[in-house]
Amino acid sequence: MYNRVPSTSPEGQASRAWLFGGLFALLLAAAWLADPVQAQEVTPQQTVPPAYIFLPLLHMGEVRSDSGCPMLSANRYDSVSILGAPRPALPAPVDDPDLNLTMRGYTATVNFQGLIDLGGDTHGDPPQLAQLFRPARLGTMTALYQVYDWNWNGVCAQSAEEPGCRGAPLTNPPVTAVTLATGRDEPLYLPGRKEDIAGGAYRALVLYAEETRLTLGYTRDDSVAPGYLVHLENLCVDANLLALYRQLHQAGRRELPGLRLDVPLGTSRGESIMVAVRDRGSFMDPRSRKDWWQGY
């Protein structure tokens, strides 16, 4: 079962107010800069020539944040009720190394920069990374990384809020994150799979969102433990999707944003996007052809 939630937010209202204020200022400026003939005295016999005001075309994507991300969106998203209990209140998602990839961090590594053919069983109905793009394509890998392991022992934590501390880079598998080349402001979509999690249309939930990162879970659990997980870094998360996530998080996370295959998650922020894939919490090699790039 899922429920629709309005996607408006105080940030969105403030952006619209700023936009309309700027448009009004442009109108005033255009009036002052009109044809000088308008400033001449007009007698009853004179015919006043029409004045033409040229206004700039305002696109939604041109209103951007300090991160260079669009602050307005026409996309709509729905909430999906989770199964079971919401995640514990602490650590906060921003401090949770299972949700916020930057808590773990990653380091560049040198290895084969392309798809690899692994042996063993193929993961069942895994997310397909080619579907980040429309039309789907084999992403060009521009860099490889090793995500850091995490020591969950609270003794090594820097603060009471932080669960444990960073460990050494993961070496099995040897690559646990990649960057894929993108176009300028390219729309990005959910890496899809066949199985839906709710309503026949939803494939994943947003477990964590910031302006430039997403963590996606492919079950209805508010947890990284079951099923697949995809981390996306260095993208511009859709403003309405981010607002909905924040709203549902503040409301207690009984519902989280549900994601469809046909609605963008956001757009590229630069020339590449970072991707990491996990299965039941374990980081996997995102270069695996038989798992995440089937058919390529």
C-alpha positions in Angstrom: 0.0 0.0 0.0 1.3 3.5 -0.7 0.1 7.0 -0.2 0.6 10.2 -2.1 2.3 13.0 -0.2 2.5 16.6 -1.4 6.0 17.5 -2.4 5.9 21.2 -1.5 8.4 22.4 1.1 9.4 25.7 2.8 12.6 25.6 0.6 10.5 25.3 -2.5 8.2 28.1 -1.5 11.1 30.4 -0.8 12.6 29.6 -4.2 9.4 30.4 -6.0 9.1 33.7 -4.0 12.6 34.6 -5.0 11.9 33.8 -8.7 8.8 35.9 -8.8 10.6 38.8 -7.0 13.3 38.6 -9.6 10.8 38.6 -12.5 9.1 41.7 -11.0 12.4 43.5 -10.8 13.1 42.6 -14.5 9.7 44.1 -15.5 10.5 47.4 -13.7 13.9 47.6 -15.3 12.4 46.9 -18.7 9.9 49.7 -18.2 12.7 52.2 -17.5 14.6 51.0 -20.5 11.7 51.3 -22.9 12.0 53.3 -26.2 12.9 57.0 -25.3 9.9 58.2 -27.4 7.8 57.1 -24.4 9.4 59.8 -22.3 8.3 62.6 -24.7 5.3 64.7 -24.0 2.2 63.4 -25.8 -0.4 65.7 -27.3 -4.0 64.6 -28.0 -3.1 64.4 -31.7 -0.2 62.2 -31.3 -0.3 58.4 -31.6 1.9 56.7 -29.1 3.9 53.9 -30.7 3.6 50.5 -29.0 6.4 49.7 -26.5 7.9 46.2 -26.6 9.3 44.6 -23.5 11.7 41.6 -24.0 11.9 39.3 -21.0 14.4 36.5 -20.6 13.0 32.9 -20.8 13.3 31.4 -17.3 13.9 27.7 -17.2 13.4 25.7 -14.0 17.0 24.4 -14.1 18.5 27.9 -14.1 17.6 28.5 -10.5 20.5 26.6 -8.7 21.8 26.1 -5.2 25.4 26.7 -4.0 26.1 23.1 -5.1 25.1 23.9 -8.6 21.9 21.9 -8.4 18.5 22.9 -9.7 16.2 24.1 -6.9 12.9 23.7 -8.8 11.3 20.6 -10.3 8.1 19.5 -12.0 8.6 15.8 -11.0 6.2 14.2 -8.5 7.0 11.4 -6.1 5.0 9.2 -3.8 5.5 7.8 -0.3 5.5 4.0 0.4 4.8 2.6 3.8 7.7 0.5 5.1 7.6 -3.0 6.4 8.5 -3.5 10.1 9.8 -0.7 12.4 11.7 2.4 11.3 15.4 2.4 11.8 16.6 3.6 15.3 16.8 7.3 15.8 20.5 7.1 16.5 22.8 7.3 14.8 21.2 10.0 12.6 21.3 9.0 8.9 24.0 11.6 8.2 26.2 9.8 10.8 25.3 6.3 9.8 28.1 4.6 7.7 25.6 2.2 6.3 23.5 5.1 4.8 26.0 7.9 4.3 28.9 6.6 2.1 31.0 9.6 3.0 31.2 8.4 6.6 33.1 5.4 5.4 35.0 7.2 2.6 36.8 5.6 -0.3 40.2 5.6 -1.9 41.3 5.4 -5.5 42.6 2.1 -6.8 44.2 0.8 -10.0 42.6 -2.2 -11.7 40.9 -3.2 -14.9 38.6 -0.2 -15.9 35.8 -2.1 -17.6 33.4 -5.0 -17.2 34.7 -8.2 -15.8 33.4 -11.8 -16.0 33.1 -13.3 -12.6 32.5 -17.0 -11.8 30.0 -18.3 -9.3 26.3 -17.8 -9.0 24.5 -14.8 -10.6 22.7 -12.5 -8.2 18.9 -12.9 -8.4 17.2 -10.1 -10.3 19.9 -7.5 -9.5 19.7 -3.7 -10.2 20.9 -2.9 -13.6 23.3 0.0 -13.7 22.8 0.7 -17.4 19.3 1.9 -16.5 20.8 4.9 -14.8 20.7 6.4 -18.3 18.0 6.8 -20.9 18.3 5.1 -23.2 20.1 2.5 -21.2 23.8 2.3 -22.0 27.1 0.8 -20.8 28.6 3.4 -18.6 32.2 4.5 -19.3 34.2 3.9 -16.2 36.4 6.9 -15.4 37.8 5.8 -12.1 37.8 2.9 -9.6 37.7 3.0 -5.8 37.9 0.9 -2.7 35.3 1.8 0.0 36.6 1.7 3.6 35.5 -1.0 5.9 33.8 0.0 9.2 34.7 -1.1 12.7 31.4 -1.2 14.7 33.2 -1.3 18.0 32.0 1.7 19.9 35.3 2.0 21.8 37.0 3.5 18.7 34.3 6.1 18.1 35.2 9.8 18.1 31.9 10.8 19.8 28.9 9.2 21.5 26.8 9.8 18.3 29.3 8.0 16.0 28.9 4.2 15.8 32.5 2.9 15.7 35.2 4.1 13.3 36.7 3.7 9.8 38.7 0.6 9.0 41.0 -0.3 6.2 39.9 -0.3 2.5 37.9 -3.3 1.5 40.0 -5.5 -0.8 37.6 -8.4 -1.4 36.3 -7.6 -4.0 39.2 -5.4 -5.2 36.9 -2.7 -6.5 33.8 -1.5 -4.6 32.9 1.8 -6.3 33.2 3.3 -9.7 32.6 6.6 -11.4 30.6 6.6 -14.7 30.9 9.3 -17.3 27.8 11.5 -17.7 26.7 14.3 -19.9 26.0 17.9 -18.7 22.8 18.0 -16.6 21.9 14.5 -17.9 18.7 13.1 -16.3 19.5 10.0 -14.1 17.1 7.2 -13.3 16.7 4.3 -10.9 18.9 1.3 -11.7 16.0 -1.0 -12.3 15.1 -4.6 -11.6 12.0 -6.7 -12.4 10.6 -7.2 -9.0 8.4 -4.4 -7.6 8.1 -3.7 -3.9 4.7 -1.9 -3.8 1.7 -1.1 -6.0 3.1 -2.8 -9.1 5.2 0.2 -10.0 7.8 0.9 -7.2 11.2 -0.8 -7.3 13.1 0.9 -4.5 12.9 3.2 -1.5 15.0 6.2 -0.7 16.8 5.3 2.6 18.9 8.4 2.7 19.1 11.6 0.6 21.2 14.8 0.5 21.5 17.3 -2.2 24.3 15.5 -3.9 23.8 11.8 -2.8 21.3 9.0 -2.6 21.1 5.6 -0.9 18.5 3.3 -2.4 17.1 0.2 -0.9 15.3 -2.5 -3.0 13.0 -3.7 -0.3 10.4 -2.1 1.9 12.6 -2.3 4.9 14.1 0.8 6.5 17.4 -1.1 6.7 20.4 -2.1 4.6 20.5 -5.6 5.9 18.0 -7.3 3.4 18.2 -7.2 -0.3 20.1 -4.9 -2.6 21.4 -1.4 -2.0 22.8 1.2 -4.4 24.8 4.3 -3.3 24.9 7.2 -5.8 27.3 10.1 -5.2 28.0 13.4 -7.0 24.5 13.9 -8.6 21.9 16.6 -8.2 19.0 14.9 -6.4 15.7 16.1 -7.7 14.5 19.0 -5.4 11.0 17.5 -4.9 12.4 14.1 -4.1 14.8 15.6 -1.5 12.0 17.6 0.0 9.7 14.5 0.3 12.5 12.5 1.9 13.1 15.2 4.5 9.4 15.4 5.2 9.0 11.7 5.7 12.2 11.4 7.8 10.9 14.2 10.2 7.6 12.4 10.4 9.2 9.3 11.8 10.1 7.2 8.7 6.9 5.1 8.7 6.9 5.9 5.0 9.7 6.7 2.6 9.9 7.9 -1.0 9.0 5.1 -3.5 10.9 5.1 -6.8 9.5 4.2 -10.2 11.5 3.4 -13.3 10.0 6.2 -15.4 10.7 9.3 -13.2 14.2 10.7 -12.9 16.0 10.7 -9.6 17.8 13.9 -10.5 20.5 15.0 -12.9 24.3 14.7 -13.3 26.2 17.3 -11.3 29.4 17.1 -13.3 31.1 14.9 -15.8 30.7 11.6 -13.7 28.6 9.9 -11.1 29.9 7.5 -8.4 28.1 4.2 -7.9 28.5 1.5 -5.3 26.4 -1.7 -5.0 25.7 -3.9 -2.0 23.9 -7.2 -1.4 22.6 -7.8 2.2 25.1 -5.2 3.4 28.2 -6.5 1.7 29.8 -4.3 -0.9 30.0 -5.9 -4.4 32.2 -5.3 -7.4 30.2 -2.9 -9.7 32.1 -4.1 -12.8 30.5 -7.5 -12.8 28.9 -8.1 -16.2 26.7 -11.0 -15.2 25.2 -9.2 -12.2 24.9 -5.4 -12.7 25.4 -5.1 -16.5 23.5 -8.0 -18.0 23.5 -7.9 -21.8 26.6 -5.9 -22.2 
